């Protein structure tokens, strides 16, 4: 079932449309004798290289997002542990407060990353408000009697969390070059159709069924690569299987361990 789900994400309605158009164009070229031995290097230069470059760039952005998300989780846990273990006396109310702040912060981050474009600004304000609450909590640690050196370290944890969020925000807001994506999609759409005379040329001495295999494979492969790049492009949209998922509830549940 998992493999089937992956295939559905890669082979979609766009794949079907381009494949059908390519097959029709190839059939018409065979029927009317329109044949040409077109250079195959054009496909590599104009289509494959740009889309592979885009996939590599999108994958690197996803890896960077995972690193920043790890930093966000690690430093939020560090703040909780500092509030729990760096004092001689226990303060359950304070621990409950910081746990709730961390939960609210991570949930607001998740809602910001998955929000539609027109909702981004509103969700971003909520994230910064939760960061302010966390900063005020650290201020309360000073009032409670935390030493200056330890307080400075906790503030560094907060700074690292802010830095991680800003990096994640930029990954969410900025994509790989728009012109490159538009260029790739243009040629991915047209190449299987424009190369119909070539498919007819290589299939002139074989059966119609075997001739249609080449345009079928080219259409599925090229559109599949484009779909893979599209799913990697935004690692927070929760559409692709490789998206970054923020498990806020799970993190706060494990804080007390």
C-alpha positions as CSV (number, residue, x, y, z in Angstrom):
1,X,0.0,0.0,0.0
2,X,2.9,2.4,0.8
3,X,4.4,1.8,-2.6
4,X,1.0,2.4,-4.3
5,X,0.6,5.6,-2.3
6,X,4.0,6.8,-3.5
7,X,3.2,6.0,-7.1
8,X,0.0,7.9,-6.9
9,X,1.9,11.0,-5.7
10,X,4.4,10.7,-8.6
11,X,2.0,9.6,-11.3
12,X,-0.9,12.0,-11.3
13,X,-3.4,13.6,-13.7
14,X,-0.7,15.7,-15.3
15,X,1.3,12.5,-16.1
16,X,-1.8,11.0,-17.8
17,X,-2.6,14.1,-19.9
18,X,1.0,14.5,-21.2
19,X,1.3,10.8,-21.8
20,X,-2.0,10.7,-23.8
21,X,-0.9,13.8,-25.9
22,X,2.5,12.2,-26.6
23,X,0.9,8.9,-27.7
24,X,-1.6,10.8,-29.9
25,X,1.2,12.9,-31.5
26,X,3.3,9.8,-32.1
27,X,0.4,8.0,-33.7
28,X,-0.4,11.0,-36.0
29,X,3.3,11.2,-37.0
30,X,3.3,7.5,-37.9
31,X,0.0,7.9,-39.8
32,X,1.1,10.9,-41.9
33,X,4.8,9.7,-42.2
34,X,6.2,12.6,-40.3
35,X,9.6,11.2,-39.1
36,X,12.9,12.7,-38.0
37,X,16.0,11.4,-36.3
38,X,16.1,14.2,-33.7
39,X,19.2,14.6,-31.4
40,X,18.7,13.0,-27.9
41,X,21.3,15.3,-26.3
42,X,18.7,18.1,-26.3
43,X,16.6,16.1,-23.8
44,X,19.5,15.9,-21.4
45,X,20.5,19.5,-21.7
46,X,17.1,21.2,-21.9
47,X,15.1,18.9,-19.6
48,X,17.0,16.3,-17.5
49,X,19.8,18.5,-16.2
50,X,17.6,21.4,-15.0
51,X,15.1,19.1,-13.2
52,X,17.8,17.1,-11.6
53,X,19.5,20.3,-10.4
54,X,16.2,21.5,-9.0
55,X,15.6,18.2,-7.2
56,X,19.1,18.4,-5.6
57,X,18.5,21.9,-4.5
58,X,15.1,21.1,-3.1
59,X,16.4,18.1,-1.2
60,X,19.2,20.2,0.3
61,X,16.7,22.7,1.5
62,X,14.7,19.9,3.2
63,X,17.9,18.6,4.9
64,X,18.7,22.1,6.2
65,X,15.1,22.3,7.5
66,X,15.5,19.0,9.4
67,X,18.7,20.3,11.0
68,X,17.0,23.5,12.1
69,X,14.0,21.6,13.4
70,X,16.3,19.4,15.4
71,X,17.9,22.5,16.9
72,X,14.5,23.9,17.7
73,X,13.5,20.8,19.6
74,X,16.9,20.3,21.3
75,X,17.1,23.8,22.7
76,X,13.5,23.9,23.8
77,X,14.1,20.7,25.8
78,X,17.3,22.2,27.2
79,X,15.3,25.2,28.6
80,X,12.8,22.8,30.2
81,X,15.6,20.7,31.8
82,X,17.4,23.9,33.0
83,X,14.2,25.0,34.8
84,X,13.7,21.5,36.3
85,X,17.3,20.5,37.3
86,X,19.2,23.7,37.9
87,X,17.4,24.6,41.2
88,X,17.7,22.9,44.6
89,X,13.9,23.2,45.2
90,X,11.2,22.0,42.9
91,X,8.5,24.2,41.4
92,X,5.8,22.1,39.6
93,X,3.8,25.2,38.6
94,X,6.8,26.7,36.8
95,X,7.5,23.4,35.0
96,X,3.9,23.2,33.9
97,X,4.1,26.8,32.7
98,X,7.2,26.3,30.6
99,X,5.9,23.0,29.2
100,X,2.7,24.8,28.0
101,X,4.7,27.6,26.5
102,X,6.9,25.2,24.6
103,X,3.8,23.3,23.4
104,X,2.1,26.5,22.3
105,X,5.2,27.7,20.5
106,X,5.7,24.5,18.5
107,X,2.0,24.3,17.6
108,X,2.1,27.9,16.4
109,X,5.3,27.1,14.4
110,X,3.5,24.2,12.8
111,X,0.4,26.2,12.0
112,X,2.6,29.0,10.5
113,X,4.5,26.5,8.2
114,X,1.3,24.8,7.0
115,X,-0.8,28.0,6.6
116,X,-1.9,29.4,3.3
117,X,0.0,32.5,2.0
118,X,-2.7,35.0,3.1
119,X,-2.7,33.6,6.6
120,X,1.1,33.6,7.1
121,X,1.4,37.0,8.6
122,X,-1.2,36.3,11.3
123,X,0.3,33.0,12.2
124,X,3.8,34.5,12.3
125,X,2.7,37.1,14.9
126,X,1.4,34.3,17.1
127,X,4.8,32.5,16.9
128,X,6.7,35.7,18.0
129,X,4.2,36.2,20.9
130,X,5.0,32.7,22.1
131,X,8.7,33.5,21.9
132,X,8.1,36.6,24.0
133,X,6.3,34.4,26.6
134,X,9.3,32.1,26.7
135,X,11.6,35.1,27.1
136,X,9.5,36.3,30.1
137,X,9.7,32.8,31.6
138,X,13.5,33.0,31.5
139,X,13.2,36.4,33.2
140,X,11.2,34.7,36.0
141,X,14.1,32.2,36.4
142,X,16.4,35.1,37.3
143,X,13.8,36.3,39.9
144,X,13.7,32.8,41.3
145,X,17.5,32.9,41.8
146,X,19.2,31.3,38.8
147,X,22.9,32.2,38.6
148,X,24.0,34.7,36.1
149,X,26.2,32.2,34.1
150,X,23.4,29.7,33.9
151,X,20.9,32.4,33.0
152,X,23.1,33.5,30.1
153,X,23.3,29.9,28.9
154,X,19.5,29.6,28.9
155,X,19.2,32.9,27.0
156,X,21.6,31.3,24.4
157,X,19.2,28.4,24.1
158,X,16.4,30.9,23.3
159,X,18.6,32.7,20.8
160,X,19.3,29.4,19.0
161,X,15.6,28.6,18.9
162,X,14.9,32.0,17.3
163,X,17.7,31.4,14.8
164,X,16.3,28.0,13.9
165,X,12.8,29.4,13.4
166,X,14.1,32.2,11.2
167,X,16.0,29.6,9.0
168,X,12.9,27.4,8.8
169,X,10.8,30.4,7.9
170,X,13.0,31.3,5.0
171,X,13.0,27.7,3.8
172,X,9.2,27.9,3.9
173,X,8.9,31.2,2.1
174,X,11.6,31.0,-0.5
175,X,11.8,28.3,-3.2
176,X,14.3,27.2,-5.8
177,X,14.6,29.8,-8.7
178,X,11.1,30.4,-10.2
179,X,12.5,30.9,-13.7
180,X,14.3,27.6,-13.6
181,X,11.2,25.8,-12.4
182,X,9.1,27.5,-15.1
183,X,11.7,26.6,-17.7
184,X,11.8,22.9,-16.6
185,X,8.0,22.6,-16.6
186,X,7.7,24.2,-20.1
187,X,10.1,21.7,-21.6
188,X,8.8,18.7,-19.6
189,X,5.3,19.4,-21.0
190,X,6.4,19.9,-24.6
191,X,9.3,17.5,-25.1
192,X,7.3,14.2,-25.2
193,X,5.0,15.8,-27.8
194,X,7.7,17.6,-29.9
195,X,9.7,14.4,-30.0
196,X,6.8,12.5,-31.6
197,X,8.5,12.5,-35.0
198,X,11.5,10.8,-33.4
199,X,9.4,8.2,-31.7
200,X,7.8,7.5,-35.1
201,X,11.2,7.3,-36.7
202,X,12.6,4.7,-34.3
203,X,9.3,2.7,-34.5
204,X,8.8,2.7,-38.2
205,X,9.9,-1.0,-38.6
206,X,8.3,-2.4,-35.4
207,X,4.7,-2.9,-34.3
208,X,2.5,0.0,-33.1
209,X,2.4,-1.3,-29.6
210,X,6.2,-1.4,-29.2
211,X,6.5,2.0,-30.8
212,X,4.2,3.5,-28.1
213,X,6.4,2.3,-25.3
214,X,9.0,5.0,-25.8
215,X,6.7,8.1,-25.6
216,X,4.9,6.4,-22.7
217,X,8.1,5.9,-20.7
218,X,9.5,9.4,-21.5
219,X,6.3,11.1,-20.5
220,X,6.0,9.2,-17.2
221,X,9.7,9.6,-16.3
222,X,9.9,13.3,-17.0
223,X,6.6,14.3,-15.3
224,X,7.5,12.0,-12.5
225,X,10.7,13.8,-11.9
226,X,8.9,17.1,-12.0
227,X,6.4,15.8,-9.4
228,X,9.2,14.6,-7.1
229,X,10.8,18.1,-7.3
230,X,7.4,19.7,-6.6
231,X,6.8,17.6,-3.5
232,X,10.3,18.3,-2.1
233,X,10.0,22.1,-2.9
234,X,7.9,22.8,0.2
235,X,8.9,20.4,3.0
236,X,6.1,21.7,5.2
237,X,3.0,21.4,3.0
238,X,2.2,17.9,4.4
239,X,1.5,16.5,0.9
240,X,4.7,14.6,0.0
241,X,5.9,11.6,2.0
242,X,9.2,13.3,2.8
243,X,7.7,16.4,4.4
244,X,9.0,17.7,7.7
245,X,6.4,17.0,10.4
246,X,6.4,19.0,13.7
247,X,5.3,16.7,16.5
248,X,4.7,19.3,19.1
249,X,2.5,17.1,21.4
250,X,5.0,14.2,21.3
251,X,7.9,16.4,22.2
252,X,6.2,18.0,25.2
253,X,5.0,14.6,26.3
254,X,8.6,13.4,26.5
255,X,9.9,16.4,28.4
256,X,9.2,14.9,31.8
257,X,11.3,11.7,31.1
